[in-house]
Amino acid sequence: MALTLDALEVLDAVDRAGSFGSAARALHRAQSAVSYAIRQLEEALGVALFDRSGHRAVLTPAGRATLDEARGVLARVRRLEHLALRFQGGYEPHLAVIIDGILPMGPIMEVLRRLADERVPTRIQLKVEFLGGVQDRFEADAADLMLVKDYTRDPRLVARPLPSVACALVAAADHPLAGRRDLELLDLHEHVELTVHDSSTSRRLVDQRLFGGPRVFYLSDFNTKREALRRGLGYGWMPGYLIDDDLARGALVVLDYRPGARFTFTPALVHPVDRPLGRTGLRFFELLTAPGPAAAP
């Protein structure tokens, strides 16, 4: 069997995802197909790439060395593909985008509508994760772009700023904290904090905005959190674009928290250095940051 790029990509995916099963899900293949590709690669090279004696497969020294070389080959191939696209003036065949669920989806949907109207031929895939899970998924899927609130900086990544997002610390109008002045941390600790669960498996990021009280409810997304807040289950941070109407009609109120009940962050669009944005990726970024409806939260 001759070595193939597909086999090298499978090896890369297994290491990034942490297991054959996770790699299979990331590659949208059966686990048996991933295992077969690795066995074929081992036979072609004449070495064992994984030690399978334990509970889970672990790279052997030969496997680690092979993976390092494989990633170099894959990086060069990707640069060649992007170079060819630039010379051809063509579009990427596919664009995988991982999005932090705290970001407004309205502008992103508007960008997709514009791209559809422009008849862009690229297959675009969006996935939503939260906090450190965004970068975990970005790396596991070898995605093209991630739109993040925060991420682990790396010289192999390029970041471009996106429009800022304002957040506020809120509770229902009839919540016990709503009518109190000059709240301190101990006051918050008397009540349930509502937060969105970090979908990361690596726990690479720490949510600096958690208050650390004894009672915390972890919810799946910000729309669920908004509903919990409106029902008076607790207090928590929310992006302003999701609760502006609730604040205007008095269903939610901004808490009078002495250290500060508002903050703004600047999200970023991030892509790998060795995979510069192609025509569709550049247009995606252009539309997302342009003044007007597509850029407004």
C-alpha positions as CSV (number, residue, x, y, z in Angstrom):
1,M,0.0,0.0,0.0
2,A,1.3,3.5,-0.9
3,L,1.1,6.2,1.7
4,T,-1.9,8.6,1.2
5,L,-2.8,12.0,2.4
6,D,-6.0,10.6,3.7
7,A,-4.2,8.2,6.0
8,L,-2.0,11.0,7.4
9,E,-5.1,13.1,8.0
10,V,-6.7,10.2,9.9
11,L,-3.5,9.9,12.1
12,D,-3.6,13.6,12.8
13,A,-7.3,13.5,13.6
14,V,-6.9,10.6,16.1
15,D,-4.2,12.5,18.0
16,R,-6.1,15.8,18.0
17,A,-9.4,14.2,19.1
18,G,-7.7,11.9,21.7
19,S,-9.3,8.6,20.6
20,F,-10.3,6.6,17.6
21,G,-14.0,7.2,18.4
22,S,-13.7,10.9,18.7
23,A,-11.7,11.1,15.5
24,A,-14.3,9.1,13.7
25,R,-17.0,11.6,14.8
26,A,-14.9,14.6,13.8
27,L,-14.2,13.0,10.4
28,H,-17.8,11.8,10.0
29,R,-16.7,8.2,9.5
30,A,-17.3,4.9,11.1
31,Q,-14.8,4.1,13.9
32,S,-14.0,0.8,12.0
33,A,-13.0,2.9,9.0
34,V,-10.6,5.0,11.1
35,S,-9.1,1.9,12.7
36,Y,-8.7,0.3,9.3
37,A,-6.9,3.4,7.9
38,I,-4.4,3.3,10.9
39,R,-3.8,-0.4,10.4
40,Q,-3.1,0.1,6.7
41,L,-0.7,3.0,7.5
42,E,1.1,0.8,10.1
43,E,1.5,-2.0,7.5
44,A,2.7,0.4,4.9
45,L,5.4,1.9,7.2
46,G,6.2,-1.4,8.9
47,V,6.0,0.0,12.4
48,A,3.4,0.2,15.2
49,L,2.0,3.7,15.5
50,F,-0.1,3.0,18.6
51,D,0.4,1.0,21.7
52,R,-2.9,-0.8,22.2
53,S,-2.0,-2.8,25.3
54,G,-3.8,-0.4,27.7
55,H,-7.3,0.9,28.1
56,R,-6.9,3.3,25.1
57,A,-4.5,3.5,22.2
58,V,-1.4,5.7,22.8
59,L,1.2,6.8,20.3
60,T,4.4,4.9,20.3
61,P,7.7,6.8,19.9
62,A,7.6,5.8,16.2
63,G,4.0,7.0,16.0
64,R,4.9,10.4,17.5
65,A,7.8,10.8,15.1
66,T,5.5,9.8,12.2
67,L,2.8,12.2,13.3
68,D,5.3,15.1,13.4
69,E,6.4,14.4,9.8
70,A,2.8,13.8,8.7
71,R,1.7,17.2,10.0
72,G,4.6,18.8,8.1
73,V,3.4,17.1,5.0
74,L,-0.2,18.1,5.5
75,A,0.7,21.7,6.2
76,R,2.7,21.9,3.0
77,V,-0.1,20.4,1.0
78,R,-2.6,22.9,2.5
79,R,-0.4,25.8,1.6
80,L,-0.1,24.4,-1.9
81,E,-3.9,24.1,-2.2
82,H,-4.4,27.7,-1.0
83,L,-1.7,29.0,-3.3
84,A,-3.4,27.2,-6.2
85,L,-6.7,28.8,-5.2
86,R,-5.2,32.3,-5.2
87,F,-3.7,31.8,-8.6
88,Q,-7.0,30.4,-10.0
89,G,-9.1,33.1,-8.4
90,G,-11.3,30.2,-7.2
91,Y,-13.3,29.4,-4.0
92,E,-12.4,27.0,-1.3
93,P,-14.3,23.7,-1.8
94,H,-15.4,23.8,1.9
95,L,-15.2,26.1,4.8
96,A,-15.6,24.8,8.4
97,V,-16.4,27.5,11.0
98,I,-16.6,27.0,14.8
99,I,-18.5,29.7,16.7
100,D,-18.7,30.6,20.4
101,G,-22.4,30.4,21.4
102,I,-22.2,33.7,23.2
103,L,-21.8,35.6,19.9
104,P,-24.9,36.9,18.1
105,M,-26.0,34.5,15.3
106,G,-28.1,37.1,13.5
107,P,-25.1,38.7,11.7
108,I,-23.7,35.3,10.9
109,M,-27.0,34.2,9.3
110,E,-27.0,37.4,7.3
111,V,-23.5,36.7,6.1
112,L,-24.7,33.2,5.0
113,R,-27.7,34.8,3.2
114,R,-25.4,37.2,1.3
115,L,-23.1,34.4,0.4
116,A,-26.0,32.3,-0.9
117,D,-27.3,35.3,-2.9
118,E,-23.8,35.7,-4.4
119,R,-24.0,32.0,-5.4
120,V,-20.7,31.1,-3.6
121,P,-20.0,27.4,-4.4
122,T,-18.2,26.7,-1.2
123,R,-19.8,24.1,1.2
124,I,-20.0,25.9,4.6
125,Q,-20.3,24.1,7.9
126,L,-21.0,25.9,11.2
127,K,-20.7,24.3,14.6
128,V,-21.4,26.0,18.0
129,E,-19.4,25.4,21.1
130,F,-18.8,27.3,24.3
131,L,-15.6,28.9,25.9
132,G,-12.7,26.5,25.6
133,G,-14.8,24.0,23.6
134,V,-14.5,26.3,20.6
135,Q,-10.8,25.9,20.3
136,D,-11.0,22.2,21.2
137,R,-13.5,21.6,18.3
138,F,-11.5,23.9,16.0
139,E,-8.4,21.8,16.5
140,A,-10.1,18.4,16.6
141,D,-11.9,19.1,13.3
142,A,-8.9,21.0,11.7
143,A,-11.5,23.7,10.9
144,D,-10.8,26.7,8.8
145,L,-12.1,29.5,11.1
146,M,-13.2,30.0,14.7
147,L,-15.2,33.0,16.0
148,V,-14.2,33.2,19.7
149,K,-14.7,35.2,22.8
150,D,-11.4,34.0,24.0
151,Y,-8.8,31.5,23.0
152,T,-5.2,30.2,23.8
153,R,-2.8,32.4,21.8
154,D,-0.5,30.6,19.4
155,P,2.0,31.9,16.9
156,R,0.5,29.5,14.4
157,L,-2.8,31.3,14.6
158,V,-3.9,34.7,13.1
159,A,-6.6,36.7,14.8
160,R,-8.8,39.5,13.3
161,P,-11.0,41.5,15.6
162,L,-14.8,41.4,15.2
163,P,-17.5,44.0,16.5
164,S,-17.6,44.2,20.3
165,V,-20.3,42.5,22.4
166,A,-21.6,44.2,25.6
167,C,-22.7,42.0,28.6
168,A,-24.6,42.7,31.8
169,L,-25.2,41.0,35.1
170,V,-28.9,40.5,35.4
171,A,-31.7,38.9,37.2
172,A,-35.5,38.8,37.0
173,A,-37.3,41.9,38.2
174,D,-38.8,40.0,41.1
175,H,-35.6,38.2,42.1
176,P,-34.4,39.1,45.7
177,L,-31.2,40.6,44.4
178,A,-33.0,43.0,42.0
179,G,-34.1,45.5,44.6
180,R,-30.9,45.7,46.6
181,R,-28.2,48.4,46.3
182,D,-24.4,48.1,46.4
183,L,-24.3,44.4,46.1
184,E,-21.1,42.6,47.1
185,L,-19.7,39.2,46.3
186,L,-21.1,37.6,49.5
187,D,-24.5,38.9,48.6
188,L,-24.4,37.1,45.3
189,H,-23.2,33.9,47.0
190,E,-26.5,33.7,48.8
191,H,-28.3,32.9,45.6
192,V,-28.0,30.5,42.6
193,E,-25.6,31.6,39.8
194,L,-26.6,30.7,36.3
195,T,-23.9,30.0,33.7
196,V,-23.4,28.2,30.4
197,H,-21.5,25.0,30.6
198,D,-18.0,25.1,29.1
199,S,-18.1,22.5,26.3
200,S,-14.3,22.0,26.5
201,T,-12.8,18.7,27.4
202,S,-9.3,20.2,27.9
203,R,-10.5,23.0,30.3
204,R,-7.8,25.1,28.6
205,L,-9.7,28.3,29.6
206,V,-11.0,29.5,33.0
207,D,-14.1,31.6,33.0
208,Q,-13.0,34.6,34.9
209,R,-16.5,35.9,35.3
210,L,-17.8,33.1,37.5
211,F,-18.5,34.2,41.0
212,G,-17.5,31.0,42.7
213,G,-20.5,30.6,45.0
214,P,-21.7,27.4,46.5
215,R,-24.7,27.0,44.2
216,V,-24.3,27.1,40.4
217,F,-26.7,25.8,37.7
218,Y,-24.8,25.0,34.4
219,L,-27.1,25.4,31.4
220,S,-26.6,24.3,27.8
221,D,-26.8,27.6,25.9
222,F,-27.7,31.3,26.4
223,N,-31.3,31.1,25.2
224,T,-31.9,28.5,27.9
225,K,-30.1,30.7,30.4
226,R,-32.3,33.7,29.4
227,E,-35.4,31.6,30.1
228,A,-34.0,30.6,33.5
229,L,-33.3,34.2,34.4
230,R,-36.7,35.4,33.4
231,R,-38.2,32.6,35.6
232,G,-36.3,33.9,38.6
233,L,-34.0,30.8,39.0
234,G,-30.9,32.9,39.7
235,Y,-28.6,35.7,38.4
236,G,-25.9,35.7,35.7
237,W,-24.1,37.4,32.9
238,M,-25.9,37.8,29.6
239,P,-24.9,39.3,26.2
240,G,-26.9,42.5,25.7
241,Y,-28.2,41.7,22.3
242,L,-30.2,38.8,23.8
243,I,-31.8,40.7,26.7
244,D,-32.3,44.3,25.4
245,D,-36.0,43.7,25.0
246,D,-36.3,42.1,28.4
247,L,-34.5,45.1,30.0
248,A,-36.7,47.5,28.1
249,R,-40.0,46.0,29.3
250,G,-38.7,45.4,32.8
251,A,-38.7,41.5,32.8
252,L,-35.0,41.6,33.7
253,V,-32.9,44.2,35.5
254,V,-29.2,45.0,35.7
255,L,-28.0,44.3,39.2
256,D,-26.4,47.0,41.3
257,Y,-23.2,45.1,41.8
258,R,-20.5,47.4,43.3
259,P,-17.5,46.0,41.4
260,G,-19.4,46.5,38.1
261,A,-22.4,44.9,36.4
262,R,-21.3,45.5,32.8
263,F,-18.4,44.6,30.6
264,T,-17.6,44.5,26.9
265,F,-15.4,42.0,25.0
266,T,-14.0,42.0,21.5
267,P,-14.4,38.6,19.8
268,A,-12.0,37.5,17.1
269,L,-12.0,35.6,13.9
270,V,-9.1,33.2,14.0
271,H,-7.5,31.0,11.3
272,P,-4.2,29.0,11.0
273,V,-1.2,30.8,9.6
274,D,-0.5,27.9,7.2
275,R,-4.0,28.1,5.8
276,P,-4.6,31.7,4.8
277,L,-8.3,32.6,4.1
278,G,-9.4,31.8,0.6
279,R,-11.9,33.8,-1.4
280,T,-15.0,32.6,0.6
281,G,-13.2,33.0,3.9
282,L,-12.2,36.5,3.1
283,R,-15.7,37.4,1.9
284,F,-17.1,35.9,5.1
285,F,-14.9,38.1,7.2
286,E,-15.6,41.2,5.0
287,L,-19.3,40.8,5.4
288,L,-19.1,40.1,9.1
289,T,-17.2,43.3,9.9
290,A,-18.8,45.6,7.3
291,P,-21.0,48.4,8.6
292,G,-24.7,47.7,8.2
293,P,-27.2,45.0,9.0
294,A,-24.7,42.1,8.6
295,A,-22.4,43.4,11.3
296,A,-25.0,44.7,13.8
297,P,-25.8,42.5,16.8
